[in-house]
Amino acid sequence: MKLATLKNGRPDGQLVIVSADLARFVSAGRIASHLQAALDDWEALAPQLSALAAQLDAGAIAGQPFDPAMALAPLPRAYQWIDGSGYLSHLERVRSLKGSKDEELQSNRPLLYQGGSDSLSAPTDPIVTTDPDLAIDFEAEVAVIISAVPMAATRDQAAAAIRLITVCNDVSLRRLVLDDLQNGFGFFHSKPSTAFAPIAITPESLAGAWRDNRLHLPMRVEVNDTLFGRPNAGIDMHFDFADLIVEASRTRNLAAGTIIGGGAVSNRHDESLPIKRDGIGFACIAEARTVEKLKYGRARTPFLKPGDTVRIGAVADDRSVFGDIRQTVTLA
Amino acid sequence: MKLATLKNGRPDGQLVIVSADLARFVSAGRIASHLQAALDDWEALAPQLSALAAQLDAGAIAGQPFDPAMALAPLPRAYQWIDGSGYLSHLERVRSLKGSKDEELQSNRPLLYQGGSDSLSAPTDPIVTTDPDLAIDFEAEVAVIISAVPMAATRDQAAAAIRLITVCNDVSLRRLVLDDLQNGFGFFHSKPSTAFAPIAITPESLAGAWRDNRLHLPMRVEVNDTLFGRPNAGIDMHFDFADLIVEASRTRNLAAGTIIGGGAVSNRHDESLPIKRDGIGFACIAEARTVEKLKYGRARTPFLKPGDTVRIGAVADDRSVFGDIRQTVTLA
């Protein structure tokens, strides 16, 4: 089952079912007006949503043409957005960049931060900044949306709670990261609104691409229409999504509709940009700059500036499985 | 106008209007089913809610007896919970306790952290922990609930966005604070579910007690029915709520229903516990322990253990203005 949320002038948007080929949609309004409402009663409503999806795919319902430009984030506002760090090579490269190479890397427990979830960006929303010199970066990530999980959950409880999978862009203002870290209160100003792909998909509808609590697909990342990276989200993910959910539940319950990010997708390699034929590249600029510094003594790849566009999507056979995030940096 | 959210078996509860004397309530269901819905359309709905409140207070509506034990948090789940640090003496005392006295204290800009907002505790919910040795502490705070605020808001925009004022208990697991800080990703495990008082009140209904974007009332804090502190929330609040909102909006919009905490209320003094006649005391245990360490060489006041109860409320003429938070520590 593939779900999307379309603009309707209201903060939560309109829940729709999208056909398997992403060509058509039908409103899910008579089952659940918006995605959070569906997640609040998932056991009762998912079978109804699934039956509607089957009718749409069978052609029993004609539906309407699906235009990703009409999509909001699957949850345009959420009660919780927790970003994890599944890929250790991302942490290694980003921390090295900040000159904190000696900081002990945690390979026993994943790091998590609490993100702002009150206004999650639509896939085509601009990245709005008041200052072009904040070292604007993207992070292409896989994210899952879960049902309620009790405090101190087991891995089995965590894995069973994964309801939907999608892709997000954890926009990062690198110039503010150090300030936030020095304050000791965690990321705040350095992590403005996260953007999401138009489509969220149930694990079973991803077939073989979802296994071992990981998404086994490459993340295609382009900056200004040039390939920046295609790291595989299923490779080098040290902590899987069950691990991240277990860790998030250590001291508290997680409510239905909590979104958990896997962290910037990152594969181990020492290639630098521009990306070569069959090269892997990066899912964020900070990592590319670290590799350049180590290799050439200085970073070559600039951060994003107003007018730049980043495109992010998980791909299978060159198709964008969740639809693309495509954001252009604009000055407020 | 005084609002509360009553248990009705649904995650958002039932919005009600409470009479000025907190004795009676009437359902606001025909205007807005829950508080977030009211905040989403505040300009249109607040006058209707206010008219209903006037009828209740005039006796034109009898209403039903208000029982605070039936109350959830005003927003049992919120799209955003940001806790600020309005009181510098809290930061000074807590940081000293952690042995980071040399860390530069920010008096130009308030610190903020992103809290979990997916499940905010009811005023009488237990503080549930899986481990009694986590140095369980409370923080008695004032909090405001705001309407939407644009990125890079002015102080005037920030002040005008304050819709409701209430009181909260920012439960803190001090033993995990250092881990969280060392990870560099900010508070996460150390800040489980925050609890809220039963009543949220509009600024105009607080009359003189709300001015200069501060609540000018003492916070009465008791542990196991013994007075622990009564610091005045209007005194020594270096950053007021407009400052906190301005800072929170530096790089992003804030959605309607965002809750902003003022930080643990803290007045400057060097008294230690037990609190004397006319003494001020503390709104969290960590501060009391710091003062004890400086004075006696060791901390005397223990953190909370299972079975201990903390009671928190802002008081005027010995009346609990927002109703009390009363939580007992229990082992999961």
Interface residues (C-beta under 8 A of the other chain):
Chain A: P11 D40 R77 A78 Y79 Q80 S85 E103 Q106 L111 L112 Y113 Q114 G115 G116 S117 D118 S119 V128 T129 T130 L134 M151 A152 L173 L176 D180 L181 N183 G184 F185 G186 F187 F188 H189 S190 P192 S193 A248 R250 T251 R252 N253 L254 A255 A256 G257 T258 A332
Chain B: P11 D40 R77 A78 Y79 Q80 S85 E103 Q106 L111 L112 Y113 Q114 G115 G116 S117 D118 S119 V128 T129 T130 L134 M151 A152 L173 L176 D180 L181 N183 G184 F185 G186 F187 F188 H189 S190 P192 S193 A248 R250 T251 R252 N253 L254 A255 A256 G257 T258 A332
